[in-house]
Amino acid sequence: MALADVLKTTITSIYPPVNGLQDHAFLHLNTSFKPSQPIHGTGEILIMWTNTAINDKGYWKPVSLIPNIYSVCDDFNPQFHSTFENCQDSPLPSPFPSCSTHSPMSSSHASSLELHLSVPDSPVDDRRRNDLFDQDNIHTQPIMKLDVVPDFESLPNGKFMSAKEVFLRIKECRRIFEECPAGNKSHEWLLVNNKLNVVRYSKDLKREYYDDCGIWNSKNSRTHIQDYSSIKCIFKRGDSYCTRHVKSGKTVYLPVQPQPGVITMHRYQTVLKSDASFKKHVTYFTSTDDTYLSDIALFEYEGIYRVNESEKLRTNPKTFQNIEDEIKVKPPKNIYVDLNREDSLLGPKDTKQIRNLKYRKAKKTEAPSANVADEILCVLKMLNEHPFVQHVSHHKNKVLQICYIEEQLADLKFFLKNSDSSIIGVDRTFNLGPFFVTCLVYKNNRVLRRETNDHPIFIGPMLLHKDATEVSIEDFEIRFDQSIEFGTDNERAMTKAIEHSFPNATRRLCTKHLKDNIKFYLQNKGVNSKLRKQIMEHIFGDSGLVNADDSITFERLSIEVKSLCGNFEQFVHYFEKVLKERLDTYVFQPQRASNIKSPKLWTNNNAESINRVFKFAINWKPKSTPELIKKLFDCVDYQFMNLRAALHNTGDYMLTTIEKRYLVSENYWRVQTTEQKRSIFLTFLNNKKRKNPPENIISSDEKYQVSTKARDVAKKPCQKNAL
């Protein structure tokens, strides 16, 4: 002040609050000194205290000062500076976020204060302390508004407070933070809103006392019970509260009369993992008389906090809450971008953290794990309760589960009886759960998909079994009166099962699997790509072996294939002993005997498509047997739900022209009872009551009509079948 009078100029001392707002040097050196007789226009002298490091004890001390002289601008606002006798708010911002307060000590103009300076929300390390007041940093940071300049309180004598002192500080409610703010907490205490932890404690959840100091070593909390009025320690013995006394060297407990209202003190104590000398206490009280007492917790920090750059920080619990709110509707990458864009200090550290949280949350919602025996017991219970489970059998080392609904069986029988190309695809699906799933598939020729105008692939009865080496189609317990044509991918167990159960059935092999096997065999034997293409064309081409007009042509083309591969004796031997017979029996002969001549060779793509539908239904993750059965039922139920809807011209399917005789109006369908609707649907499936054919046949787009006398194929008189 004397220097300000001599120079007749205001001297402003700027001392950064690196050690906290309660630092003695900051309180006395961060102020303005005005001369007793100021001269207008003489400018102002700024003295800035600086240093580039922190001493070994963790305190920041200035080693030099920088004086600056500048003229006073017309818009200079002196309210941010103060004389020594009338101290107002500091010209520097607080390093802590805003908080709620009931303190009468807050400045009257603090709520409208705007600061053009970045405020860190995480521990301030050496490097950030040096950059905190860097001029470039000041101008590049956004404006932050502080409703109240927060502050910490120093511990009395640098030691933890007694229970009575803590209780009195909580009752004062001087200043309450919504959450523990960032900043140096050496020998400090503060009050924090504890309502969320009270709720968590009532739900038997772990309480959370988050701060920015690092990772703490947790210890068991202790509970103290104290009298509400006198704050003296009492103890609970049985159902009574007692005082402890020592008589004749023995400790006795005497009940308090009358029994008092009781306050319970809950204290959580721990030490910093990287520095055991830095300790933390969190204390709050519950009362039988004051339900709001537990809403405030007092945080105490004893010791010097030393910044450790290698120390990892716990993620803020609010971050996990934000992730849980978004994880159901957004992928981890989008959540990471959104949360870090809003506030990187409250955002997740990486996408792995989000994926881990999603995995843990999914594990909690999953049913308790059970072994296969437990799962079979659940399936046995479903036998009487679920419409999809029809049969469960357990023989020695053999467990079978047959699943279908009555509508499935009726539709499959109609398909076999009335379809010109009644090929049933059979395939086994892996990785769905503890059991393999062998399913029958076929194309439903009575309906069309609205989007593609193609016949949909329908799921038939299915068998869940453990033994992959031996499957019996008889296990389906399904009997068919008419001849059946099966198509497989040449799986050995399935081949034996069909030959044993249906010796008179026609069997086809998937030409795609045959092509892949032949290509792989030729490649292993060193056949070059050009010759491989020639061999494949001679076997599967339009004029190839499998498309021969008769048996004589088939034999001639077989000789050509062997001569083409004359340099590869192993393939010639494989062709004569294995491949030729398969192509003749399971491709050429069924193709020649087919009622419908098609240039396309049969493949088992329908079964492969249904396999993908099953895996998509379980989200590509194996399920327990009961859950798998429910997922498979959902796939079947979806198809027959749309098939039923096609009868009143809704859903994803529509009836073909010949089946439109079963079509009813939407209004008629709505007024029918559940039983009446089921009766209409079963009539359609079983073909019990066919109406007379319409006089005219309508085209698929309903734009053209022809007489029913018009034939699909113009036949020669007395001819039985078309060529």
Steps between C-alpha positions, in 0.01 A plus 500: 500500500792731572641433151158579347495836683856584388432413134142634522396196295281201572705184552321170436662183629398179320581185698365176348296269729702191411504386865125562545289801584580464872872542441634773729714661228211505255267668750748785571687546172218469249357850538526863388665795678376847414678828585332736742502773230478325160575692181259412214663365188829400659428132418548198717786273607440123495725274702473131398658236725647209298677168530550196276500217753362368828727421793547154649230564760235551233464876547537764232714800592588797280866562419458821299253776421432677170388867511282629215388859441204589277252783465148471630244438224171686493307177563717400798278350767656537847251264668728205430774661711502610861690700754669328787236634740204397282583162346260381229519198273836407361583613144594135435246221458456211734643168383179328610156463336186667626320372808184561698536698822307641791789714616442870569869557423451484121567822314202690373627529145647151467196355320549727199875458471632401155854369473696464177714217633497122484403326821643147538270224623772242568806494725739781409843351433828690466463557130142625525591733786760661278252534214209614715582868473676489163382792288438285191296258707284782635396629161431162343267372772122560504326724749385325818234643732523422871185537707701490824876499545556166685744451784636230730544523875828414673511223760560627856870446569517287185337203679172315458214648700329324787149362465357798684683749277383318185142499624507873572650579156223301331232674707640840396451423128731783401567383144391178331650373175284290268801270453857498617672764282846483347799667661781460753346367822803504730375539860151601377140414576175565316129414505350297215141409410443141618141436387599259223705285738210484745281361223770254396545385860124438535521274191801307637725653234859608547539866598715720276732773629669613181779758486791587271785397732563157350444141610429439869560190710164421658468394861204392707280789609416546864163592649472717813176564685461828689236672709327777304501763777826460689705345217637240735587148396251223576489134407227261397468185702205284398206730442623773739741789467754511781785705639830333574650516847801343668441372854761310696699447184205354312308657212125514551223639280209679665177568302418865447171605658295607316624356172623796293463603140809363329740629236713243318831613359613323182865546415691378197878523537777416257850599386629589156644198322803688369568686828383349828573827685209669322181385675130552445194486724138527383246542778124539507234457767158336512250591764180354638363854534649689202447329164694770311819467702636225274476723190842657574836325518826655620819417309832536688848474350802474733850533360670661201368401158788453259424483130604170345486503120496119485203481739179385333169663583173325556227573247226725629187298592296749300687381191380143553145624554514693172631191321222280642240749378634483144625143467161353412454713188850594385818307409810555720678715240212748476469520880873571532484782245184658646611500864852623429371770270282644776759487778815295468557506877172315557535280192618137485871435460462270198247281320622190684368648824155528338513146362601363842207677666262364237634148555468521881148636473401217264649241738288633787179465299578146385340209679723302735716251314381139500637173369346294220312277744329803653413625152339168405287515817381844390418360154302214661296762681445682170360176354171562681505878482649605165322428168829457312648210700334177383729221616798452733671162528806385690665174409842389609746763373226647284274799570250615236259793490247532219349842443218609269148640513194333348475767230855418388422134455176565311666745263793263434265211416306719258827605337608139445163401360436787263836645397648401165850543637475374856863498607555523875833647597668352807800653672660515840572834670798543730588740783145577610538346845580168671298309237523473123188610314395294196219670314276421200447791260287549190363774279137587565341522152165625630620851585739764367709761672358844434842660459672243277204312347682172579378200696625523861718231657306334783634325809378146557528276805839499667702262713739600781758228563845456657650228280626649174618171352163323488163659430178316427223671307267254670569688820272772365212257553338639186335264253442590134284294268641635176849467359753754623798662335774613739788729423818513708861617478634140509554496874573139590272474805209660315552275199485184712194628686301561180600168346399314818174684572376549142660239276263584211548877524684690231810678622680792344839648573572870511696581183663800668661277761604254228664779299686629805625152591622429145676836473672444833606147401643616163684787661662268755615268221675786321258550207540850355209743494444480122464122505282520812255725314490259205428202727224689684342601168505139373323384817256782593470707181181532296629222271687328779477162664213568743285660227532208256188406303525129571717231656697441180598866485587490869746214442656671199554823693648303791769362266577855382546618858743213573701568184518869591652405838727227362812655653348489848451134582383568855208711383414244228488230768288726728264574210448132411460368854307781674404807301342343191256291703397801714441718197297229329287395799443832679521763224449360148223246569286732727545784252385279211200362693382841619159617382633849453788550260726774629845604379595565862650218702363444848683656795433495872502880519155501661633313804809722512273806501299365792826425685586868473150594621555288812839653573367849447215421744749413777719798407785264405546394864428145625197476728386257765264229377174650638590844367603353163166321466318828566708677235432224247129519580504875436639436150226247425226711657599799286454298179161356590381831638561652156349196327184549708500872420515421126146360526369854556758665271738644764849411624816429303348220288220493245306207360579374152230528235376142539478539879303826496184294535584496874529879519261678738449869559673684784165604648375140498819378670477757778153396614594131529578344837839344573362150443334603174825651374685183588239293318538713185877464516490120549258470209757675285790287627323164474322585176180344639242722339617615162266728313424454133770649277422851380372545146798720419865484605638837609862597441730572796471877446118463474496681164423210267250212498474181293250217496565192712471294183840629394765235577841564653655251254354415157505119502469251219169307499511192728832621647524430872786726606675798352857452386 
